[in-house]
Amino acid sequence: MKRRAHSLALLLLALTGATAAETPPPWAYGFKNPMPPDAPPAVVAAPGTATPPLPDHPLLSLPGTDRRFTPAEIRDNFNPADWYPGDHPPMPEIVAHGKPPIVWACARCHNPNGKGRPENAGIAGLPVDYFIEQMQAFRNGERKSSDVRKPNTPLMVSYAQAMNDQEIRAAAEYFGAMKWTPWIRVVETARVPQTTVSAGMFLPVAGGADEALGDRIIEVPEDADVVEIQRSPRVGFIAYVPFGSLKRGEELVTTGGGRTVLCSACHGPEFKGLTLPEVGPIPSLAGRSPSYIVRQLFDLKEGLRHGKRADLMKPVVANLNTNDMLAIAAYLASRTP
């Protein structure tokens, strides 16, 4: 296996030249419309800025727990609701409460179980060293977003710069200790529910009609209310993908399809991750958010990701177009973690 990863990258030199530049697919970044050429960067609240108080509401509940929270408590940036504390190990301080007034609790966006939502990242089960490396990449300006409207990346940059190495490692070890389990149901279709976007997540319009899916992946919660209002960490997502994308994705992922190399070479025969000499741990891909995977592939192709593993991926994505990325992500999301 010596120098295996480098040899695989070199094989790509024999492939055809890179495809023409494309604009970021808006659906992957949580938008309905393409990014205009003069789009300003996302406006991110200054560190420590308090979120406006929500109106008082009766206490909300979820099945399987006797805990009750108000909407304000559920969305508390520094003490978010933990509906099912028995579902996960004890949370480190940085995960449960963040680092006021700058760093939000990791559990606020990624959930205490690390499953996250399509607009951010599922981080449960990531290798500890990989997690730390990515936080350092945010800290050092080596991870940026192709769609400047998306606020997650600048937020993560500010958090990584405010966290010390011990806090980053505590979060990495906590989330790395939990296995990634099924969270996304992939459905091939031509039409999807009409949707709106809330903070980067697609939600079905209540009483709305349907619309053509086209060349998109649309991820919506299995139960929009309990995910959006109560932020249930036990309810996953449906990923609607175009007809034929799973077959096309399987071809690209397992053979390269003449455009790339097979994903299993680095991510393992079942796409559950490997450890490679001279590279280290490679993350799993099976069953993870296809929107997130497309974002990473696109950002890599645009040269907005840097570092050892990112540099290895650049020739892998060089010849992929957006539809290739869609098919790859759809197929990987359909695989059992």
Residue pairs with C-beta under 8 A, 6 or more apart in sequence:
1 276
1 277
2 277
2 278
3 277
3 278
4 265
4 276
4 277
5 265
5 266
5 276
5 277
5 278
5 279
5 312
6 278
6 312
8 261
8 265
8 266
9 261
9 312
9 315
9 316
10 315
11 261
12 260
12 261
12 315
12 316
12 318
12 319
13 315
15 258
15 259
15 260
15 318
15 319
16 259
16 319
17 319
18 301
18 318
18 319
19 319
19 320
19 321
22 298
22 321
22 322
23 34
23 35
24 34
24 35
24 146
24 147
24 298
25 216
25 294
25 298
25 322
25 325
25 326
26 32
26 33
26 34
26 35
26 147
27 202
27 216
27 217
27 218
27 291
28 217
28 291
28 294
28 295
28 298
29 35
29 145
29 146
29 147
29 149
29 150
29 200
29 295
30 118
30 119
30 150
30 197
30 199
30 200
30 201
30 202
30 291
31 147
31 149
31 150
31 197
31 200
32 195
32 197
35 147
35 148
35 149
39 147
39 148
39 149
40 148
40 149
41 148
41 149
41 154
42 148
42 149
42 150
42 151
42 154
43 151
44 151
44 154
44 155
44 158
45 51
47 101
47 102
47 158
47 162
48 100
48 101
48 102
51 75
51 77
53 72
54 70
54 71
54 72
54 75
56 70
56 72
57 70
57 71
57 72
58 70
59 68
59 69
59 70
60 68
60 69
60 70
60 71
60 74
60 229
60 230
61 67
61 68
61 230
62 83
62 226
62 230
62 232
62 234
64 84
64 234
65 83
65 84
67 81
67 82
67 83
69 81
69 83
69 230
71 229
73 79
73 80
73 81
74 80
74 81
74 229
74 230
74 231
75 108
75 231
76 108
77 98
77 104
77 105
77 108
78 97
78 98
78 100
78 104
78 105
78 108
79 96
79 97
79 105
80 105
80 107
80 108
80 231
81 230
81 231
82 91
82 96
82 107
82 112
83 230
83 232
83 233
83 234
84 112
84 233
84 234
85 112
87 112
87 113
87 233
87 234
88 112
88 113
88 114
88 178
89 174
89 177
89 178
91 107
91 112
91 174
92 167
92 170
92 171
92 174
93 167
93 170
94 103
94 105
94 106
94 163
94 167
94 170
94 171
95 105
95 106
95 107
95 112
95 170
95 171
95 174
95 175
96 105
96 107
96 112
97 105
98 104
98 105
98 106
98 108
99 162
99 163
99 167
102 158
102 159
102 162
103 158
103 159
103 162
103 163
104 155
104 159
106 171
106 175
109 116
109 117
109 120
110 116
110 120
110 121
110 122
110 123
110 175
111 117
111 231
111 233
112 233
113 124
113 178
113 233
114 122
114 123
114 124
114 125
114 174
114 175
114 178
115 122
115 124
115 183
115 233
115 236
116 122
116 123
116 289
117 201
117 227
117 237
118 200
118 201
118 202
118 219
118 237
118 289
118 291
118 292
119 152
119 199
119 200
119 201
119 291
120 152
120 200
120 292
121 289
121 292
122 180
122 183
122 288
122 289
122 292
123 131
123 175
124 175
124 178
124 179
124 180
125 175
125 176
125 178
125 179
125 180
125 284
125 337
126 172
126 175
126 176
126 283
126 284
127 176
127 273
127 275
127 280
127 281
127 282
127 283
128 169
128 172
128 173
128 176
128 281
129 172
129 280
129 281
130 280
130 281
130 282
130 283
130 309
131 168
131 171
131 172
131 175
131 176
132 168
132 169
132 172
133 307
133 308
133 309
134 143
135 160
135 163
135 168
135 171
135 172
136 142
136 160
136 168
137 143
137 305
137 306
137 307
137 310
138 153
138 156
138 157
138 159
138 160
138 161
139 157
139 160
139 161
141 157
142 305
142 306
142 307
142 310
143 153
143 156
143 157
143 299
143 304
143 305
143 306
144 153
144 299
144 304
144 305
145 152
145 153
145 295
145 299
145 304
146 295
146 298
146 299
146 302
146 304
150 200
151 200
152 200
160 168
163 171
179 337
180 284
180 286
180 287
180 288
180 337
181 287
181 337
182 236
182 287
182 336
182 337
183 236
183 237
183 287
183 288
183 337
184 219
184 236
184 237
184 238
184 239
184 287
184 288
184 289
184 290
184 333
185 222
185 236
185 237
185 238
185 239
186 238
186 239
186 241
186 246
186 290
186 330
186 333
186 334
187 238
187 239
187 240
187 241
188 241
188 242
188 243
188 244
188 245
188 246
189 213
189 240
189 241
189 242
189 243
190 212
190 213
190 242
190 243
191 210
191 211
191 212
191 213
192 210
192 211
192 212
192 213
192 218
192 220
192 240
193 204
193 205
193 208
193 210
193 211
193 220
194 204
194 205
194 208
194 209
194 210
194 211
195 202
195 203
195 204
195 205
195 208
195 211
195 218
195 220
196 202
196 203
196 205
197 203
198 228
201 219
201 221
201 228
202 218
202 219
202 220
203 220
203 221
203 224
203 228
204 220
204 224
213 240
213 241
213 242
214 242
215 242
215 322
215 323
215 326
216 242
216 326
217 239
217 240
217 241
217 290
217 291
217 294
217 326
217 329
217 330
218 239
218 240
219 237
219 238
219 239
219 240
219 289
219 290
219 291
220 237
220 238
220 240
221 227
221 228
221 235
221 236
221 237
221 238
222 235
222 236
222 237
222 238
223 232
223 235
226 232
226 235
227 235
227 237
237 289
239 289
239 290
239 291
239 330
239 333
241 290
241 326
241 330
241 333
242 326
242 330
245 326
245 327
245 330
245 331
246 327
246 330
246 331
246 334
248 257
248 327
248 331
249 326
249 327
249 328
249 329
249 330
249 331
249 332
250 331
251 257
252 259
252 260
252 324
252 327
252 328
252 331
253 262
253 263
253 264
253 271
253 328
253 331
253 332
254 262
254 263
254 264
255 262
256 262
257 324
259 319
259 320
259 324
260 316
260 317
260 319
260 320
260 324
261 316
263 271
263 285
263 328
263 332
264 270
264 271
266 274
266 276
266 279
266 282
266 312
267 273
267 274
267 282
267 283
267 284
267 285
268 274
268 282
268 284
270 286
270 335
270 336
271 284
271 285
271 286
271 332
271 335
272 284
272 285
272 286
272 337
273 281
273 282
273 283
273 284
273 285
274 281
274 282
275 281
275 282
276 282
279 308
279 309
279 312
280 308
280 309
282 309
284 337
285 293
285 332
285 335
286 332
286 335
286 336
286 337
287 332
287 333
287 334
287 335
287 336
287 337
288 332
288 333
288 337
289 333
290 326
290 329
290 330
290 332
290 333
291 329
293 325
293 328
293 329
293 332
293 333
294 322
294 325
294 326
294 329
296 305
297 317
297 320
297 325
297 328
297 329
298 322
298 325
299 305
300 310
300 313
300 314
300 316
300 317
301 314
301 317
301 318
301 320
303 314
305 313
317 325
320 328
